[in-house]
Amino acid sequence: MSHAAASPLAHPIRRLAGGLLALGFSALMAACGGSYDEEDCSAAGQKEWLGAYMNDWYFWYQLSPRPNPASFAEVLDYYDALLYTGGTQAFPAADRYSRSESTESFNRFYGDGATLGYGVAVNGLEVQAGQPLYVRYVEPASDAAVQGVQRGDEVLSINGRTAAELILANDYSVLTANRAGDRLTLQLRRGGVTRTVVVEARVFDLTPVSGARVVASPNGRLLGYLMVKDMVSQARASLDSAFALFQSQGVQDVVLDLRYNGGGLVSVGATVASYIAGARGLSGGTGRTYSALLYNDKRALANNQTFFFENRTNALGVARVYVLTGPRTASASEQVINGLRGVDVQVVTVGDTTFGKPVGSLPAGYCGTTYSAVNFESTNARNEGRYFDGFDATCPVAEDFTRDAGALDDPLLVAAAHHADNGACPAPAVSAKPALTRAEKAAQRRAWRFDERDAMVPR
């Protein structure tokens, strides 16, 4: 796909999140014109703060609505009403990126590298009526993993609702736990055997990097495969170990699996890209631009920021990288693709079109809620950005949820190995239904409820 060059602009895109521990909650509040001790947590006080914050920091503040806060009983309803609704030539689509969550949840994820949940995810974005619903991912440290739930299990029902009902309603919110101790009853089928599993919601540590290993292509090229699920600081040690392995084994191509990566910290994405780019990301030993974060005209002078490629001991410095992608590849993971392209690394994307989120948020917390409103857009060393329709796959390949991600028979890894051997994509599989146009894919993504945590946090 093409992606337009972006100049330092006057209208920022919103996405924030509150009280990031690693940044310092009090520092963030001071930056937003207030302090924790001065919070007015009445509904009127929260709305007053929110209106002032959005007018000062929101990327699209010049284009967004200015509703009367008194018209909204709920603070979060007022927040939603402040979001950009689309309609301009530069930004035709409405803001689908800004979100909010409890500050406790945000800090747990980005500070502790942990989350509260059942640990099971399904292929809700891809499934059509009449098709099976599958488990697509299980968090390794979750209770779902302990109970033996696996990718490829067919879901027959969840808490008594049949898979057909869930698919028709396009509602998988039942998979989101509200508190520790909540229970989820799954009726699953595998190999013709049906079983019922009860999974309990827990706080568990994330597994941001997994599956690192060296495999050989059919023609004998050595491929270093790893899945990066979450861009959190806890990923760094595992990343270094993975690339040390790749370097010691003489890996010729890297296969970076970002199909379920909704993003996270910009600095961690820069680290991932630096291991791949090596000397290509450096100039005279100094890092080249990985990503420039461009705020609105009110905040640009004080807040515009550049992240640079890093000089990593175990960097490979490959000229080409295979990135496995899908509709959940978003935000800071798309930033990796864009950043590598900016220093002339050939990025071959395999799978499906990415989500399309070239914007991020500086977290801001107030009264226990963290707001991730869009604050900035991201561009690479060539000033390219605004890939709101996502990055198309170089090699379009349908995912097979009955096969393990990254297994030797995983269609995405098979296609990457084929390209590594032959310099071309494998012949596409014949489909009974017509392929969607790029415009149809973009419209489909705008209608999706993103079921992963998507983020591009400037740290």
C-alpha positions as CSV (number, residue, x, y, z in Angstrom):
1,M,0.0,0.0,0.0
2,S,1.1,3.6,-0.4
3,H,1.4,5.8,2.7
4,A,1.5,9.6,2.4
5,A,4.4,11.7,3.6
6,A,3.3,13.7,6.6
7,S,4.5,17.1,7.4
8,P,4.6,18.4,11.0
9,L,1.0,19.2,11.3
10,A,-1.4,21.4,13.2
11,H,-4.1,18.9,14.0
12,P,-2.9,16.1,16.4
13,I,-4.5,12.6,16.6
14,R,-5.7,11.5,19.9
15,R,-4.8,8.6,22.1
16,L,-3.9,8.8,25.7
17,A,-3.7,6.6,28.8
18,G,-3.5,7.7,32.3
19,G,-1.0,7.5,35.1
20,L,1.8,5.6,33.5
21,L,4.0,4.5,36.4
22,A,7.2,4.4,34.3
23,L,6.7,8.0,33.3
24,G,5.7,9.3,36.7
25,F,2.0,10.0,37.4
26,S,2.7,13.3,39.1
27,A,4.8,14.5,36.2
28,L,2.1,13.7,33.8
29,M,-0.5,15.5,35.8
30,A,1.7,18.6,36.0
31,A,2.2,18.5,32.3
32,C,-1.6,18.5,31.9
33,G,-2.0,21.6,34.0
34,G,-3.0,20.1,37.3
35,S,-1.8,17.9,40.1
36,Y,-3.1,14.8,41.8
37,D,-3.8,16.6,45.1
38,E,-6.1,19.1,43.3
39,E,-8.4,16.6,41.6
40,D,-12.1,17.3,41.8
41,C,-13.7,13.9,41.3
42,S,-17.3,15.1,41.1
43,A,-18.8,14.5,37.7
44,A,-18.7,18.2,37.0
45,G,-15.0,18.4,38.1
46,Q,-14.0,15.5,35.9
47,K,-15.8,16.9,32.9
48,E,-14.2,20.3,33.4
49,W,-10.7,18.8,33.5
50,L,-11.4,16.6,30.5
51,G,-12.7,19.4,28.4
52,A,-9.6,21.5,29.2
53,Y,-7.3,18.6,28.6
54,M,-8.7,17.7,25.2
55,N,-8.7,21.3,24.1
56,D,-5.0,21.5,24.9
57,W,-3.6,18.1,24.1
58,Y,-6.0,16.3,21.7
59,F,-4.5,15.8,18.2
60,W,-7.7,16.9,16.5
61,Y,-8.8,19.6,19.0
62,Q,-9.4,22.1,16.1
63,L,-11.7,19.7,14.3
64,S,-13.5,17.9,17.2
65,P,-17.0,18.7,18.6
66,R,-17.4,21.1,21.6
67,P,-20.5,19.7,23.3
68,N,-22.0,21.1,26.5
69,P,-20.7,19.0,29.3
70,A,-23.9,19.5,31.3
71,S,-25.7,17.5,28.6
72,F,-24.0,14.3,29.8
73,A,-24.7,12.5,33.0
74,E,-21.7,10.2,32.6
75,V,-18.1,11.4,32.3
76,L,-17.1,8.8,29.7
77,D,-20.1,9.7,27.5
78,Y,-18.8,13.2,27.5
79,Y,-15.4,12.0,26.6
80,D,-16.8,10.0,23.6
81,A,-18.7,13.1,22.5
82,L,-15.4,15.1,22.4
83,L,-13.8,12.8,19.8
84,Y,-13.2,13.8,16.2
85,T,-16.0,12.6,14.0
86,G,-14.2,12.7,10.6
87,G,-15.1,14.5,7.4
88,T,-12.0,16.5,6.5
89,Q,-9.8,15.8,3.4
90,A,-6.7,15.1,5.5
91,F,-8.5,12.9,8.1
92,P,-11.7,11.6,6.5
93,A,-12.4,8.9,9.1
94,A,-13.6,9.4,12.7
95,D,-11.3,8.8,15.6
96,R,-11.5,5.1,16.4
97,Y,-8.4,5.0,18.5
98,S,-9.0,7.0,21.7
99,R,-9.9,5.0,24.7
100,S,-10.0,5.0,28.5
101,E,-9.5,2.4,31.2
102,S,-8.9,2.3,34.9
103,T,-5.5,3.7,36.0
104,E,-5.0,0.4,37.9
105,S,-5.4,-1.6,34.7
106,F,-3.1,0.7,32.7
107,N,-0.3,0.7,35.3
108,R,-0.6,-3.1,35.8
109,F,0.0,-3.6,32.0
110,Y,2.6,-1.0,31.2
111,G,4.3,-0.9,34.6
112,D,4.2,-4.5,35.9
113,G,3.9,-6.3,32.6
114,A,0.8,-8.1,33.8
115,T,-2.9,-8.2,33.1
116,L,-6.2,-9.3,34.6
117,G,-8.1,-11.8,32.5
118,Y,-8.9,-15.4,31.5
119,G,-6.1,-15.5,29.0
120,V,-8.1,-16.9,26.0
121,A,-8.9,-15.1,22.7
122,V,-10.9,-16.2,19.7
123,N,-11.0,-15.5,16.0
124,G,-13.9,-13.1,16.2
125,L,-12.7,-10.6,13.6
126,E,-12.3,-13.2,10.9
127,V,-15.1,-15.7,11.5
128,Q,-18.2,-15.5,9.3
129,A,-21.7,-16.9,10.1
130,G,-21.8,-20.6,9.6
131,Q,-18.1,-21.0,10.2
132,P,-16.5,-22.5,13.3
133,L,-15.3,-20.3,16.1
134,Y,-11.8,-21.1,17.3
135,V,-9.5,-20.3,20.1
136,R,-6.7,-18.3,18.4
137,Y,-4.4,-17.5,21.3
138,V,-3.9,-18.5,24.9
139,E,-1.7,-16.5,27.3
140,P,0.9,-18.9,28.5
141,A,0.8,-17.8,32.2
142,S,-3.1,-17.6,32.4
143,D,-5.6,-20.0,34.0
144,A,-6.8,-20.9,30.5
145,A,-3.3,-22.4,29.8
146,V,-3.4,-24.2,33.1
147,Q,-6.8,-25.7,32.3
148,G,-5.4,-27.0,28.9
149,V,-7.2,-24.6,26.6
150,Q,-5.2,-24.5,23.3
151,R,-5.2,-22.6,20.0
152,G,-7.3,-24.6,17.5
153,D,-9.9,-25.7,20.1
154,E,-13.3,-25.2,18.5
155,V,-15.6,-23.1,20.7
156,L,-19.1,-24.5,20.9
157,S,-20.4,-22.2,23.6
158,I,-19.2,-19.6,26.2
159,N,-21.2,-19.2,29.4
160,G,-24.1,-20.9,27.7
161,R,-24.2,-18.8,24.6
162,T,-23.6,-20.7,21.4
163,A,-20.8,-19.9,19.0
164,A,-23.5,-19.1,16.4
165,E,-25.1,-16.5,18.8
166,L,-21.8,-14.9,19.5
167,I,-20.8,-14.7,15.9
168,L,-24.2,-13.2,14.9
169,A,-24.1,-10.6,17.6
170,N,-20.4,-9.9,16.9
171,D,-20.1,-9.6,20.7
172,Y,-17.2,-11.3,22.5
173,S,-17.2,-9.1,25.6
174,V,-17.8,-12.1,27.7
175,L,-14.1,-12.9,27.3
176,T,-13.2,-9.7,29.2
177,A,-13.1,-10.2,33.0
178,N,-14.3,-7.5,35.3
179,R,-12.5,-8.8,38.5
180,A,-10.3,-11.5,39.7
181,G,-12.3,-14.7,40.5
182,D,-14.8,-14.2,37.6
183,R,-15.4,-17.5,35.9
184,L,-15.8,-18.4,32.2
185,T,-17.4,-21.7,31.1
186,L,-16.2,-22.9,27.7
187,Q,-17.6,-25.8,25.8
188,L,-14.8,-26.9,23.5
189,R,-14.2,-29.6,20.8
190,R,-10.9,-31.0,19.6
191,G,-10.3,-34.1,17.6
192,G,-14.0,-35.0,17.8
193,V,-14.0,-34.9,21.6
194,T,-16.2,-32.3,23.4
195,R,-15.2,-31.1,26.9
196,T,-16.3,-28.3,29.3
197,V,-13.6,-26.1,30.9
198,V,-14.2,-23.6,33.6
199,V,-11.5,-20.8,33.6
200,E,-11.0,-18.3,36.4
201,A,-9.9,-14.7,35.9
202,R,-6.5,-13.9,37.5
203,V,-3.8,-11.3,37.4
204,F,-1.0,-13.0,35.5
205,D,2.3,-11.9,34.0
206,L,2.4,-11.3,30.2
207,T,4.6,-13.3,27.9
208,P,5.7,-10.6,25.5
209,V,8.1,-12.7,23.5
210,S,7.7,-16.4,22.7
211,G,8.6,-19.1,20.2
212,A,12.2,-17.9,19.4
213,R,13.9,-20.6,17.3
214,V,15.8,-21.2,14.1
215,V,14.2,-23.2,11.3
216,A,15.3,-24.1,7.8
217,S,13.4,-23.2,4.7
218,P,12.9,-25.9,2.1
219,N,16.0,-24.7,0.3
220,G,18.0,-24.6,3.5
221,R,18.0,-20.9,4.4
222,L,18.1,-20.3,8.1
223,L,15.2,-18.3,9.4
224,G,15.0,-16.9,12.9
225,Y,11.4,-16.9,14.1
226,L,10.0,-15.1,17.1
227,M,6.6,-13.8,18.2
228,V,6.4,-10.4,19.9
229,K,3.0,-10.1,21.5
230,D,3.3,-7.0,23.7
231,M,5.6,-4.0,23.4
232,V,6.3,-3.7,27.1
233,S,9.7,-3.2,28.9
234,Q,9.7,-6.8,30.2
235,A,10.3,-7.9,26.5
236,R,13.8,-6.6,26.4
237,A,15.7,-9.5,28.0
238,S,13.9,-12.1,25.9
239,L,14.5,-10.1,22.7
240,D,18.2,-10.0,23.4
241,S,18.3,-13.7,24.1
242,A,16.4,-14.4,20.8
243,F,18.7,-12.3,18.7
244,A,21.8,-13.7,20.4
245,L,20.5,-17.2,19.4
246,F,19.9,-16.0,15.8
247,Q,23.4,-14.5,15.6
248,S,25.1,-17.6,16.9
249,Q,23.2,-19.8,14.4
250,G,24.0,-17.7,11.4
251,V,20.4,-16.7,10.7
252,Q,19.9,-15.3,7.2
253,D,16.3,-14.0,7.5
254,V,14.2,-12.9,10.4
255,V,10.5,-13.8,10.6
256,L,8.9,-11.4,13.1
257,D,5.4,-12.5,14.1
258,L,3.4,-9.4,15.0
259,R,0.0,-10.8,14.0
260,Y,-1.5,-10.3,17.5
261,N,0.6,-7.3,18.6
262,G,-1.5,-4.3,19.3
263,G,1.6,-2.2,20.2
264,G,2.8,-0.6,23.5
265,L,5.9,1.4,24.2
266,V,7.6,3.2,21.3
267,S,11.0,2.5,22.8
268,V,10.4,-1.3,22.8
269,G,9.4,-1.1,19.2
270,A,12.6,0.8,18.5
271,T,14.6,-2.0,20.2
272,V,12.9,-4.7,18.1
273,A,13.6,-2.7,14.9
274,S,17.2,-2.0,16.0
275,Y,18.0,-5.8,16.4
276,I,16.8,-6.3,12.8
277,A,18.3,-3.2,11.1
278,G,21.7,-3.2,12.7
279,A,24.1,-0.8,11.0
280,R,21.3,0.3,8.6
281,G,19.7,2.1,11.5
282,L,23.0,3.9,12.4
283,S,25.0,6.7,10.8
284,G,28.5,7.1,12.1
285,G,27.6,5.0,15.1
286,T,24.7,7.3,15.9
287,G,21.1,6.1,15.6
288,R,19.0,7.3,12.7
289,T,15.4,8.4,13.2
290,Y,13.2,5.5,14.0
291,S,10.1,7.6,14.6
292,A,9.2,11.2,15.0
293,L,6.2,11.9,17.2
294,L,4.4,15.1,16.1
295,Y,1.9,16.8,18.4
296,N,-0.7,19.5,17.7
297,D,0.3,23.1,17.2
298,K,-0.2,23.9,20.9
299,R,2.1,21.1,22.1
300,A,4.6,20.7,19.2
301,L,7.3,23.0,20.5
302,A,7.5,21.4,23.9
303,N,6.5,17.9,23.1
304,N,7.6,16.8,19.6
305,Q,9.9,13.9,20.2
306,T,12.2,11.7,18.1
307,F,13.1,8.1,18.9
308,F,16.3,6.7,17.3
309,F,17.6,3.3,16.3
310,E,19.8,1.8,18.9
311,N,23.3,0.2,18.6
312,R,22.5,-3.4,19.8
313,T,25.3,-5.9,20.4
314,N,23.3,-8.9,19.0
315,A,21.8,-7.0,16.1
316,L,21.7,-8.9,12.8
317,G,21.6,-6.1,10.3
318,V,19.6,-8.0,7.7
319,A,18.6,-6.3,4.5
320,R,15.1,-7.9,4.5
321,V,12.7,-9.0,7.2
322,Y,9.5,-11.0,7.1
323,V,6.7,-9.6,9.3
324,L,3.6,-11.7,9.9
325,T,0.7,-9.4,10.1
326,G,-3.1,-9.3,10.5
327,P,-5.9,-7.0,11.5
328,R,-4.7,-7.0,15.1
329,T,-1.2,-5.7,14.1
330,A,-1.6,-2.1,15.3
331,S,0.0,1.1,16.6
332,A,3.5,0.5,17.9
333,S,3.8,-2.8,15.9
334,E,2.9,-1.0,12.7
335,Q,5.4,1.6,13.7
336,V,8.1,-1.1,13.5
337,I,7.2,-1.7,9.9
338,N,7.2,2.0,9.1
339,G,10.4,2.6,11.0
340,L,12.3,-0.1,9.2
341,R,11.1,1.0,5.8
342,G,12.4,4.5,6.7
343,V,16.0,3.2,6.8
344,D,15.6,1.1,3.6
345,V,15.1,-2.4,5.2
346,Q,12.9,-4.4,2.9
347,V,9.8,-5.3,4.9
348,V,7.9,-8.2,3.4
349,T,4.5,-8.5,5.2
350,V,2.8,-11.8,5.2
351,G,-0.8,-12.5,6.2
352,D,-3.4,-9.7,6.1
353,T,-3.7,-5.9,6.1
354,T,-2.8,-4.3,9.4
355,F,-5.2,-2.3,11.6
356,G,-4.1,1.2,10.5
357,K,-3.1,3.3,13.5
358,P,-0.3,5.8,12.8
359,V,-1.1,7.8,16.0
360,G,-0.4,7.5,19.7
361,S,-1.1,8.9,23.1
362,L,0.7,10.4,26.0
363,P,-1.1,8.8,29.0
364,A,-3.1,11.2,31.3
365,G,-4.8,10.1,34.4
366,Y,-7.6,11.8,36.5
367,C,-9.6,10.4,39.3
368,G,-8.7,6.8,38.7
369,T,-9.3,6.8,35.0
370,T,-6.5,6.8,32.4
371,Y,-7.4,8.5,29.1
372,S,-5.6,7.4,26.0
373,A,-6.7,10.1,23.6
374,V,-4.8,10.6,20.4
375,N,-2.1,13.2,21.1
376,F,0.4,12.7,18.2
377,E,1.1,11.1,14.9
378,S,4.2,9.1,14.0
379,T,6.4,9.4,11.0
380,N,9.6,7.6,10.0
381,A,13.0,8.8,8.8
382,R,11.6,9.6,5.4
383,N,8.7,11.5,7.0
384,E,6.2,8.8,5.9
385,G,3.1,8.2,8.0
386,R,-0.7,8.4,8.0
387,Y,-1.2,4.8,7.0
388,F,-4.8,4.9,8.4
389,D,-5.9,2.1,6.1
390,G,-3.1,-0.1,7.4
391,F,-0.3,-1.8,5.5
392,D,-1.4,-4.3,2.9
393,A,0.2,-7.7,3.0
394,T,3.0,-8.2,0.4
395,C,2.0,-11.9,0.4
396,P,-1.7,-12.2,1.3
397,V,-2.2,-15.5,3.2
398,A,-5.2,-16.6,5.2
399,E,-4.5,-17.7,8.8
400,D,-5.4,-21.3,9.7
401,F,-6.5,-21.3,13.4
402,T,-6.2,-25.1,13.7
403,R,-2.5,-24.9,13.3
404,D,-0.1,-23.5,15.9
405,A,1.2,-20.0,15.2
406,G,4.8,-20.3,14.1
407,A,4.6,-24.0,13.5
408,L,6.3,-25.5,10.5
409,D,2.9,-25.9,8.9
410,D,1.7,-22.5,9.8
411,P,0.6,-21.0,6.4
412,L,2.1,-17.6,7.2
413,L,5.5,-19.1,8.1
414,V,5.4,-21.4,5.1
415,A,4.8,-18.4,2.8
416,A,7.6,-16.4,4.4
417,A,10.0,-19.4,3.9
418,H,8.8,-19.7,0.2
419,H,9.6,-16.0,-0.4
420,A,13.0,-16.3,1.3
421,D,13.8,-19.2,-1.1
422,N,12.3,-17.8,-4.3
423,G,12.1,-14.0,-3.9
424,A,8.4,-14.2,-4.6
425,C,5.1,-15.0,-2.8
426,P,3.6,-18.4,-3.2
427,A,0.6,-18.8,-5.5
428,P,-2.5,-17.6,-3.6
429,A,-4.9,-20.2,-2.4
430,V,-8.1,-20.4,-4.4
431,S,-11.0,-18.8,-2.5
432,A,-14.7,-19.5,-3.0
433,K,-15.5,-15.9,-2.1
434,P,-14.3,-12.8,-4.0
435,A,-11.4,-10.9,-2.4
436,L,-12.2,-7.6,-0.8
437,T,-11.0,-4.4,-2.4
438,R,-8.7,-2.2,-0.4
439,A,-11.5,0.3,0.2
440,E,-13.7,-2.5,1.5
441,K,-11.0,-3.7,3.8
442,A,-10.6,-0.2,5.2
443,A,-14.3,0.1,5.8
444,Q,-14.4,-3.3,7.5
445,R,-11.6,-2.3,9.9
446,R,-13.3,0.9,10.8
447,A,-16.4,-1.1,11.8
448,W,-14.4,-3.6,13.9
449,R,-14.3,-3.6,17.7
450,F,-10.6,-3.9,18.3
451,D,-10.2,-6.8,20.8
452,E,-6.6,-6.3,21.7
453,R,-5.0,-3.5,23.7
454,D,-3.7,-1.1,21.0
455,A,-1.1,1.5,22.0
456,M,1.7,3.8,21.0
457,V,3.0,5.2,24.2
458,P,6.0,7.7,24.0
459,R,8.4,6.0,26.3
